[in-house]
Every structure is written in C-alpha cells, then in structure tokens.
C-alpha cells in the first residue's frame, strides 16, 4: 500500500523518492508495511512501554524511525514515485499544519502515529446493463494509525488500526459501477463497502525483524500479491483488476493471521489464513469455521538484472492458495485451489513494467484464468509533477463471477454472499428464487491514468477504463473518470 518512509509515504503522496504506492481495497497497506523489511539496528529502544527519555527528533524523523523504508535494506529502487507539486500554494496547508501540531504535542510522545486521507472519484460509463446507473460520484475517507509499544534492534510490538468509509456525493453509493458494466469486482478499488470498515490487529517482529507475525481483523490483500506499480488504487491503477490478480479470492477484513520470514536478503516467504466468510464491515468472526478458511503462501524474490548498463530492481512472486467457502450457488460448502505469478521490473530510471497470471478453481473465485500487464512512467515527457500508466487485462469470468455481478439467466436475480473484495453483495438484490447464473465468458479491460501532484497535499487526474464483455451484452463500455486525493 499495498510499499515508504512513513504511513503517508506508503500511500505514495510524499516527496520521498522511495514511496512505492499503497494498498489494495482502499488503504490497507500503510499499517501492514510498518514492520515489513524493518532493519533499525542502530536506533535506541523506543515505544510507549519503553522507559527513558523520548526521542527529540522531528515528527517526520520519528515516523521514519518507527517505519523504516525498504531502501535501508534493499538499496536499489529505480522506479521513483516522487512528484514535485505543480503549485506552491496548498489549500490543505492549514489542515496539514494542525495535524503536525497535534502529532508533535499529543501522539508522538506516546509513539502513536496516525494519517488521515480522503479521495473523491467520478465515473461515467457509456454502456451499462439495464437499470444500472451510468454515473457515480463517491467520497472515500480513511485514517490509519499504529501504536508502537516497543521497538528494539529491529524487533517491534505494535497495534495497528485502520478506519475507512464511503459515501455518495450527488449519486447513491450503491449499486456499484463494476457489476453495472459486467465486472464481478469493482472498477473503483478505492471503495470499501457501504458500512464503516475496520482493520485492527497486533503485529510483532522477532529475530531482529527477520520474522514478522500479525493476528487480528486483517486483509490478506495487504500482504500478498503486491506490486511496485500495480497495487495502489489511490495513486496508480484504480481498478481492482490491476491491483491484484482477478483470480485471487481474497476475503475482506476477517479474523486471521499472517507470518512472514526472510530466507535471505532478497527472498521472503509469507503464509496466511483468514476467515473466508467475512463481509468486511462485520466483526471478522462471522461464519468462521474450518470449512470457511482462505489459506495462501507466497514466495517473494527480489532480482537486480542489469538493463541498459544499470542494475535495476524487480520482483518475482509465486503464490498458491486454497479457498474453502459456503457454496455460493448451492447448499453446503465447497473449496478449491489456485496459483498466481506476479512480477514487476524497473526498465529505466522512470519506467516499470508489471505482469500477473493467475488460475483458480471456478467454484471458489470469480475468474478461473486472468492475465494482466502494463507499464507505469514517472515524469512522462519530463513533467516532474506527473505520473501515468496503462494496463490491459484478459479474464475468463466464472458462473460465480456472473452471479457476483448480478447476471442470471432469465429476468430473476438473487443475492450472492460476497465476502470477497470487501463489498458484501455485489450483485443486484432481488428475488430469492434459485435462478442459475449466466454462463462464464471472456472479459477484456483496459485502464489509463494520469496523476498530477497539484499541491503538497493534493493529487488529481483522469482515469479512463474500457470494459468489453459481449457475453453479458456489454460490447464496449468506456468509463470516463476523475480522481482527486487529499492527505495531511
């Protein structure tokens, strides 16, 4: 998210050249990445439970101390996300100054960090299914906080909390744009659902930070299938189709645990299990049982090939998962496996390419095969205030995916339980009769975005998406969009 020097840097909105983007599903990454790859061996012990004199460093330095960025351990980071503000005047400066004052006086002394953020998005689709809205204007708000109880030679003990919410601005929040154009997920991945979404978990590191453990109400999308340029809907590609593999049926913010360990400086293994029945805005324990678990393992390898005479960083990620869920199209429970390959590679000082390929059992995921690829460029045409990217995806949608988007044979529709992606029931709510979903089929999606760092606190720019799915009557739908974010 996710990927920064502090929580704000992980959202990719500071001037730091090391900000690598942020979360999937809104803003899950900042807290998730706080301990990852942490190597602060020289700093004195600190934290709320550590006695002694508190650090007199500045607010920014304190956040850097508690949330070291990957560059301290992995020095090659070529894709610079840093953007220079287009305008010196910042209308959000008073809010930023107030936040800085509150941090310095109230929360820094007790080792508590917090970062508020908001994003407004507008989208208009040229073609939608019958009865679906053509336009959506939505506001997302979030605040992420981490309370460091102790930090000593790379070992941490922290409580991490993330609050998020969505509201409609001139248009209703629901129904969502994605199902309206045939997409079984969401073409605006900044969304987190109709209710307030909470993540709350304990995270701790052992053996000088080489082993990291989280447990609580979490989202697997914060830790797995991350990508340097195709992961953060706030600053990069906005559709969930490009923030993760469409085949990965990540549950949303259920009770679970994640364990990460470094096999070497350039190789990390992560494993996690999570309640697959969670709907995101619930307690996280709803429906929890041995028959309702999503389990995943990932091998993350960092590579540094020489390209055009310079060593450049890349990542190779191999994932295998098993999803056990309540049968979405019948009685009882069902389960099935899947695999995913995810890579990104810097090819110049300002350009990084990515690719994902995934396969999954059609009984437990909305897409049983998907491949996406694209490129992101910082400072295009020498514009220091801008970043742009373009990506393309091919996916085969399953009958489960058709049901999730509300496409059934005949005219009757029913609600399908969808803890996946954190949005509850994505499909149109209607009759509870047992209609069969439409057969699976092929779907293509393209996205282009341009982001301008307008001021110190505000990023803005267009996001254009094209969805093609003749199987549900969407021959071609162009979604004209605009995204503006503010952080302080």
C-alpha positions as CSV (number, residue, x, y, z in Angstrom):
1,X,0.0,0.0,0.0
2,X,-0.1,-2.4,-0.8
3,X,5.2,-0.2,-0.1
4,X,7.5,4.2,2.2
5,X,9.2,6.3,4.7
6,X,6.1,6.7,6.8
7,X,2.4,5.9,6.6
8,X,1.9,8.8,4.3
9,X,4.8,7.8,2.2
10,X,3.4,4.3,1.8
11,X,0.3,6.0,0.2
12,X,2.7,7.4,-2.3
13,X,1.9,11.0,-1.7
14,X,5.0,12.5,-0.1
15,X,8.1,13.9,-1.9
16,X,10.1,10.8,-0.9
17,X,11.7,9.2,-3.8
18,X,11.1,5.9,-2.1
19,X,7.3,6.0,-1.8
20,X,6.2,2.8,-3.7
21,X,2.4,3.1,-3.6
22,X,0.0,1.8,-1.1
23,X,-2.9,-0.5,-0.6
24,X,-5.4,-2.6,-2.3
25,X,-9.0,-2.3,-1.2
26,X,-8.8,1.3,-0.2
27,X,-5.9,1.8,2.3
28,X,-4.9,-1.4,3.9
29,X,-1.2,-1.2,3.3
30,X,0.3,1.6,5.5
31,X,0.0,-0.3,8.7
32,X,0.7,-3.6,7.0
33,X,4.1,-2.4,5.8
34,X,5.2,-0.8,9.0
35,X,7.2,-3.8,10.2
36,X,8.0,-5.4,6.8
37,X,11.7,-5.5,6.0
38,X,12.5,-3.5,9.1
39,X,16.2,-3.1,9.9
40,X,16.8,-0.4,12.5
41,X,19.6,-2.0,14.4
42,X,21.4,1.3,15.4
43,X,18.4,3.1,16.9
44,X,18.0,3.1,20.7
45,X,15.0,1.3,22.1
46,X,11.7,3.3,21.9
47,X,8.0,2.9,22.2
48,X,5.2,3.5,24.7
49,X,6.3,0.8,27.1
50,X,10.0,1.7,26.9
51,X,11.2,3.8,29.8
52,X,13.7,6.6,29.4
53,X,13.9,9.8,27.5
54,X,11.8,10.1,24.4
55,X,13.4,10.9,21.1
56,X,13.7,14.7,20.4
57,X,13.6,14.1,16.6
58,X,11.2,15.9,14.4
59,X,7.8,14.4,13.6
60,X,8.9,13.2,10.2
61,X,12.1,11.7,11.7
62,X,10.1,9.9,14.3
63,X,7.9,8.3,11.7
64,X,11.0,7.3,9.7
65,X,12.5,5.8,12.9
66,X,9.4,3.7,13.6
67,X,8.6,2.9,10.0
68,X,11.9,2.4,8.1
69,X,11.5,2.1,4.3
70,X,12.9,-0.8,2.3
71,X,15.8,1.2,0.9
72,X,17.7,0.8,4.2
73,X,17.9,-2.9,3.5
74,X,17.5,-3.1,-0.3
75,X,19.4,-0.1,-1.8
76,X,18.3,-0.5,-5.4
77,X,14.9,1.2,-6.1
78,X,14.8,2.6,-9.6
79,X,11.1,3.5,-10.1
80,X,10.9,6.8,-8.4
81,X,7.3,7.8,-7.5
82,X,8.4,11.2,-6.1
83,X,6.5,14.1,-7.8
84,X,7.0,17.8,-7.4
85,X,4.0,20.0,-6.6
86,X,2.7,21.9,-9.6
87,X,1.5,24.8,-7.4
88,X,3.3,26.2,-4.3
89,X,0.1,27.3,-2.7
90,X,-1.6,24.5,-0.9
91,X,-5.2,25.0,0.3
92,X,-4.8,22.0,2.6
93,X,-1.8,23.5,4.4
94,X,-3.8,24.6,7.5
95,X,-5.1,21.1,8.0
96,X,-1.6,19.7,7.5
97,X,-0.1,22.2,10.0
98,X,-2.9,21.3,12.5
99,X,-2.2,17.6,12.1
100,X,1.5,18.1,12.5
101,X,1.0,20.2,15.7
102,X,-1.4,17.5,17.2
103,X,1.1,14.8,16.4
104,X,4.0,16.6,18.0
105,X,2.2,17.6,21.1
106,X,-0.1,14.6,21.7
107,X,0.7,11.4,19.8
108,X,4.4,11.4,19.1
109,X,5.3,11.4,22.8
110,X,3.3,8.1,23.2
111,X,4.7,6.6,20.0
112,X,1.3,6.7,18.2
113,X,1.2,7.7,14.5
114,X,-1.9,8.5,12.5
115,X,-2.5,9.6,9.0
116,X,-5.9,10.8,7.6
117,X,-6.7,10.8,3.9
118,X,-9.7,11.2,1.5
119,X,-10.4,10.6,-2.2
120,X,-13.2,11.8,-4.5
121,X,-13.9,9.8,-7.7
122,X,-16.3,10.4,-10.5
123,X,-17.0,7.8,-13.2
124,X,-19.4,7.8,-16.2
125,X,-19.9,4.7,-18.3
126,X,-21.2,4.9,-21.8
127,X,-22.9,1.5,-21.6
128,X,-24.3,-0.4,-18.6
129,X,-26.7,-3.2,-18.0
130,X,-30.4,-2.4,-17.9
131,X,-31.3,-0.5,-14.7
132,X,-27.8,0.3,-13.7
133,X,-26.6,3.9,-13.2
134,X,-24.3,5.4,-15.8
135,X,-22.6,7.8,-13.3
136,X,-21.1,7.5,-9.9
137,X,-19.6,10.3,-7.7
138,X,-18.2,8.9,-4.4
139,X,-16.1,10.1,-1.5
140,X,-13.7,7.8,0.5
141,X,-12.3,8.7,3.9
142,X,-9.7,6.8,6.0
143,X,-7.4,7.2,8.9
144,X,-4.6,4.8,9.6
145,X,-2.8,4.6,13.0
146,X,-0.1,2.4,14.6
147,X,0.8,2.4,18.2
148,X,4.3,1.2,18.8
149,X,4.6,-0.4,22.3
150,X,8.2,-1.2,21.8
151,X,11.0,-1.2,19.2
152,X,14.4,-2.6,20.0
153,X,17.1,-3.7,17.5
154,X,14.6,-4.5,14.7
155,X,12.0,-6.1,16.9
156,X,8.6,-4.4,17.2
157,X,5.4,-4.8,19.1
158,X,2.6,-2.7,17.6
159,X,-1.2,-2.3,17.5
160,X,-2.4,-1.3,14.0
161,X,-5.8,0.2,13.3
162,X,-7.4,1.4,10.0
163,X,-10.8,3.0,9.7
164,X,-12.4,3.6,6.3
165,X,-15.8,4.7,4.9
166,X,-17.6,5.6,1.7
167,X,-20.4,8.0,0.9
168,X,-22.1,9.1,-2.3
169,X,-21.7,12.7,-3.4
170,X,-24.6,13.6,-5.6
171,X,-25.2,9.9,-6.5
172,X,-26.1,6.9,-4.3
173,X,-23.2,4.8,-3.1
174,X,-24.9,1.6,-4.3
175,X,-25.2,-0.1,-6.7
176,X,-21.6,-0.1,-7.8
177,X,-20.2,0.7,-11.2
178,X,-18.4,-2.6,-11.7
179,X,-21.4,-5.0,-11.8
180,X,-23.1,-2.4,-14.0
181,X,-20.6,-3.0,-16.7
182,X,-20.3,-6.7,-16.2
183,X,-17.2,-6.7,-13.9
184,X,-17.6,-9.1,-11.0
185,X,-15.4,-6.9,-8.8
186,X,-15.1,-3.1,-8.7
187,X,-13.7,-0.8,-11.3
188,X,-13.1,1.7,-8.5
189,X,-10.9,-0.2,-5.9
190,X,-10.9,2.8,-3.6
191,X,-14.3,1.6,-2.4
192,X,-14.6,-0.4,0.9
193,X,-18.3,-1.1,1.1
194,X,-21.4,0.6,2.4
195,X,-20.6,0.4,6.1
196,X,-17.6,1.6,8.1
197,X,-14.6,-0.8,7.6
198,X,-12.2,-1.6,10.4
199,X,-8.9,-3.4,10.5
200,X,-7.5,-4.0,13.9
201,X,-4.6,-6.3,14.6
202,X,-1.4,-7.0,16.5
203,X,1.9,-7.1,14.7
204,X,5.2,-8.2,16.1
205,X,8.7,-9.0,14.7
206,X,11.3,-11.4,16.1
207,X,15.0,-12.2,15.5
208,X,16.0,-8.6,14.6
209,X,13.0,-8.2,12.3
210,X,13.6,-11.3,10.1
211,X,10.3,-13.0,11.3
212,X,7.1,-11.0,11.4
213,X,3.7,-12.0,12.7
214,X,0.2,-10.4,12.5
215,X,-3.0,-11.6,14.0
216,X,-6.5,-10.0,14.2
217,X,-9.0,-8.5,11.8
218,X,-6.9,-8.1,8.7
219,X,-7.0,-8.2,4.9
220,X,-4.7,-10.6,3.0
221,X,-4.6,-8.1,0.2
222,X,-2.4,-6.0,2.4
223,X,0.4,-8.6,2.4
224,X,0.0,-10.8,-0.7
225,X,0.1,-10.2,-4.5
226,X,1.6,-6.7,-4.0
227,X,3.3,-4.9,-6.9
228,X,5.5,-1.9,-7.2
229,X,3.3,-0.1,-9.8
230,X,0.1,-2.1,-9.9
231,X,-1.2,-2.3,-6.4
232,X,-2.3,1.1,-5.1
233,X,-5.7,2.5,-6.3
234,X,-5.0,5.8,-4.7
235,X,-2.0,6.8,-6.8
236,X,-1.9,4.3,-9.7
237,X,-4.3,1.9,-11.5
238,X,-7.7,2.3,-9.9
239,X,-9.4,-1.0,-10.9
240,X,-9.1,-4.0,-8.6
241,X,-8.4,-6.0,-11.8
242,X,-4.9,-4.4,-11.8
243,X,-4.3,-4.1,-8.1
244,X,-4.3,-7.9,-7.8
245,X,-5.0,-10.9,-9.9
246,X,-8.7,-11.3,-10.6
247,X,-8.4,-15.0,-9.8
248,X,-7.3,-14.3,-6.2
249,X,-10.4,-14.6,-4.0
250,X,-9.0,-12.5,-1.1
251,X,-11.6,-12.3,1.8
252,X,-12.2,-8.9,3.3
253,X,-11.0,-8.0,6.7
254,X,-11.8,-11.2,8.6
255,X,-10.1,-12.7,11.6
256,X,-6.8,-14.3,10.6
257,X,-3.1,-14.4,10.8
258,X,-0.1,-13.8,8.6
259,X,3.5,-14.9,9.1
260,X,6.5,-13.6,7.1
261,X,10.1,-14.6,7.2
262,X,13.3,-13.7,5.3
263,X,15.1,-16.6,3.9
264,X,17.8,-14.2,2.7
265,X,18.2,-10.5,2.0
266,X,16.4,-11.0,-1.3
267,X,14.0,-13.8,-0.6
268,X,10.9,-13.7,1.7
269,X,8.2,-16.3,2.4
270,X,4.7,-15.3,3.6
271,X,1.9,-17.5,4.7
272,X,-1.6,-16.6,6.0
273,X,-5.0,-17.9,6.7
274,X,-8.2,-15.9,7.0
275,X,-11.9,-16.2,7.6
276,X,-13.3,-16.5,4.1
277,X,-16.9,-15.8,5.3
278,X,-16.2,-12.2,6.5
279,X,-18.0,-9.4,4.7
280,X,-15.7,-6.6,5.6
281,X,-17.8,-4.4,7.8
282,X,-18.5,-7.1,10.3
283,X,-16.6,-8.3,13.4
284,X,-14.4,-10.6,11.3
285,X,-15.6,-13.7,13.1
286,X,-18.9,-14.0,11.3
287,X,-19.2,-17.5,9.8
288,X,-15.7,-18.6,10.9
289,X,-15.1,-22.3,10.8
290,X,-12.7,-24.9,9.4
291,X,-14.9,-25.0,6.4
292,X,-14.6,-21.3,5.8
293,X,-10.9,-20.5,5.5
294,X,-8.7,-18.9,2.8
295,X,-5.1,-20.0,3.1
296,X,-2.3,-18.7,0.9
297,X,1.5,-19.0,0.7
298,X,3.8,-16.7,-1.3
299,X,7.5,-16.7,-2.2
300,X,8.8,-13.2,-3.0
301,X,12.2,-13.0,-4.8
302,X,13.9,-9.7,-5.4
303,X,16.1,-9.6,-8.5
304,X,18.5,-7.0,-9.8
305,X,19.2,-7.6,-13.5
306,X,21.4,-5.2,-15.5
307,X,19.3,-3.3,-18.0
308,X,20.9,-0.6,-20.2
309,X,24.1,-0.7,-18.2
310,X,22.4,-0.2,-14.8
311,X,21.3,-2.6,-12.1
312,X,17.6,-2.3,-11.7
313,X,15.2,-3.8,-9.1
314,X,12.5,-6.3,-9.9
315,X,10.3,-8.8,-8.0
316,X,9.1,-12.3,-8.8
317,X,6.2,-13.5,-6.6
318,X,4.8,-17.1,-6.7
319,X,1.6,-17.8,-4.8
320,X,-0.5,-20.9,-4.1
321,X,-3.9,-20.7,-2.3
322,X,-6.9,-22.8,-1.2
323,X,-10.3,-21.2,-0.7
324,X,-12.9,-23.0,1.4
325,X,-16.3,-21.2,1.4
326,X,-20.0,-21.6,1.7
327,X,-21.2,-22.8,-1.8
328,X,-22.3,-19.5,-3.5
329,X,-24.5,-21.3,-6.0
330,X,-26.0,-24.1,-3.9
331,X,-26.1,-25.8,-0.5
332,X,-23.3,-26.8,1.8
333,X,-19.6,-25.8,1.4
334,X,-17.1,-26.0,-1.4
335,X,-13.4,-25.5,-1.9
336,X,-10.7,-25.3,-4.5
337,X,-7.1,-24.2,-5.2
338,X,-5.4,-21.6,-7.3
339,X,-1.9,-20.3,-8.3
340,X,-0.7,-16.8,-9.2
341,X,2.5,-15.4,-10.7
342,X,3.2,-11.7,-10.2
343,X,6.2,-9.7,-11.4
344,X,7.4,-6.1,-11.7
345,X,10.6,-4.9,-13.2
346,X,12.2,-1.4,-13.5
347,X,13.4,-1.0,-17.1
348,X,14.6,2.7,-16.9
349,X,15.1,5.3,-14.2
350,X,11.4,6.3,-14.5
351,X,9.6,3.3,-16.0
352,X,8.5,0.0,-14.5
353,X,6.5,-2.9,-16.2
354,X,4.3,-5.5,-14.5
355,X,2.6,-8.7,-15.3
356,X,0.3,-11.1,-13.5
357,X,-1.0,-14.5,-14.5
358,X,-3.5,-16.4,-12.3
359,X,-5.6,-19.6,-12.4
360,X,-8.2,-20.7,-9.8
361,X,-10.9,-23.3,-9.3
362,X,-14.1,-21.8,-10.8
363,X,-16.2,-23.0,-7.8
364,X,-14.5,-20.5,-5.5
365,X,-13.4,-17.5,-7.5
366,X,-15.0,-15.0,-9.9
367,X,-12.3,-15.7,-12.6
368,X,-10.6,-19.0,-13.2
369,X,-8.0,-17.5,-15.5
370,X,-6.7,-14.0,-15.8
371,X,-3.6,-12.3,-17.2
372,X,-2.8,-8.6,-17.0
373,X,0.2,-6.5,-17.9
374,X,1.1,-2.8,-18.2
375,X,3.6,0.0,-17.6
376,X,3.9,3.0,-15.3
377,X,6.0,6.0,-16.1
378,X,7.1,8.7,-13.6
379,X,7.9,12.2,-15.0
380,X,6.5,11.5,-18.5
381,X,7.8,13.9,-21.1
382,X,10.0,15.4,-18.4
383,X,7.0,16.6,-16.4
384,X,8.2,16.4,-12.8
385,X,4.7,16.7,-11.3
386,X,3.1,13.8,-13.2
387,X,2.9,10.0,-13.3
388,X,1.0,7.9,-15.9
389,X,0.3,4.2,-16.6
390,X,-1.6,2.0,-19.0
391,X,-2.6,-1.7,-18.5
392,X,-4.6,-4.4,-20.2
393,X,-6.3,-7.5,-18.8
394,X,-7.9,-10.6,-20.2
395,X,-10.0,-12.7,-17.8
396,X,-12.4,-15.6,-18.1
397,X,-15.3,-15.0,-15.7
398,X,-16.9,-17.9,-13.9
399,X,-20.6,-18.5,-13.2
400,X,-19.8,-17.4,-9.7
401,X,-18.4,-14.2,-11.2
402,X,-21.6,-13.7,-13.2
403,X,-23.7,-14.1,-10.0
404,X,-21.5,-11.7,-8.2
405,X,-22.3,-9.1,-10.8
406,X,-26.0,-9.9,-10.8
407,X,-26.2,-11.7,-14.2
408,X,-28.7,-14.6,-14.1
409,X,-30.5,-16.5,-16.8
410,X,-34.0,-15.1,-17.3
411,X,-35.1,-12.0,-15.5
412,X,-34.9,-13.1,-11.9
413,X,-31.9,-12.3,-9.8
414,X,-30.8,-13.2,-6.3
415,X,-28.2,-12.1,-3.8
416,X,-24.9,-14.0,-3.7
417,X,-22.9,-13.8,-0.4
418,X,-19.7,-12.0,-1.4
419,X,-17.2,-11.5,1.4
420,X,-14.6,-11.3,-1.4
421,X,-13.3,-7.8,-2.1
422,X,-15.0,-6.4,0.9
423,X,-18.2,-5.2,-0.7
424,X,-20.8,-7.7,0.6
425,X,-23.4,-8.5,-2.1
426,X,-22.1,-7.0,-5.3
427,X,-25.0,-8.3,-7.5
428,X,-28.4,-6.8,-7.8
429,X,-30.6,-7.6,-4.9
430,X,-33.9,-9.2,-6.0
431,X,-35.9,-12.4,-5.7
432,X,-34.6,-15.2,-3.6
433,X,-35.6,-17.8,-6.2
434,X,-32.9,-20.2,-7.3
435,X,-32.1,-18.9,-10.8
436,X,-29.0,-20.1,-12.4
437,X,-26.3,-17.5,-13.2
438,X,-25.3,-16.8,-16.8
439,X,-22.6,-19.0,-18.2
440,X,-19.0,-17.8,-17.8
441,X,-17.3,-15.9,-20.5
442,X,-14.4,-13.7,-21.6
443,X,-13.9,-10.2,-20.5
444,X,-11.3,-7.6,-21.5
445,X,-10.4,-4.4,-19.6
446,X,-8.0,-1.5,-20.3
447,X,-7.1,1.3,-18.0
448,X,-5.1,4.5,-18.5
449,X,-4.5,7.1,-15.8
450,X,-2.6,10.4,-15.5
451,X,-1.8,11.7,-12.0
452,X,-0.7,15.3,-11.3
453,X,0.7,16.3,-7.9
454,X,-1.2,19.6,-7.9
455,X,0.0,20.8,-4.4
456,X,1.9,19.4,-1.4
457,X,-1.3,17.6,-0.3
458,X,-3.5,17.2,-3.4
459,X,-3.2,14.7,-6.3
460,X,-5.6,14.8,-9.2
461,X,-6.1,13.5,-12.7
462,X,-8.2,11.4,-15.2
463,X,-8.7,7.7,-15.1
464,X,-10.2,6.1,-18.2
465,X,-11.3,2.5,-18.4
466,X,-12.7,0.3,-21.2
467,X,-14.6,-2.9,-20.5
468,X,-15.7,-5.4,-23.1
469,X,-17.9,-8.4,-22.3
470,X,-20.2,-9.4,-25.1
471,X,-21.4,-12.4,-23.0
472,X,-23.5,-10.1,-20.8
473,X,-24.3,-7.6,-23.5
474,X,-21.5,-5.1,-22.8
475,X,-19.9,-4.9,-26.2
476,X,-17.8,-2.0,-25.2
477,X,-18.2,0.4,-22.3
478,X,-15.9,3.4,-21.9
479,X,-15.8,4.7,-18.3
480,X,-14.6,8.3,-18.2
481,X,-13.3,9.1,-14.7
482,X,-11.6,11.6,-12.5
483,X,-9.8,11.0,-9.2
484,X,-8.7,13.6,-6.6
485,X,-7.0,12.7,-3.3
486,X,-6.0,14.8,-0.3
487,X,-3.7,13.8,2.6
488,X,-2.5,15.8,5.6
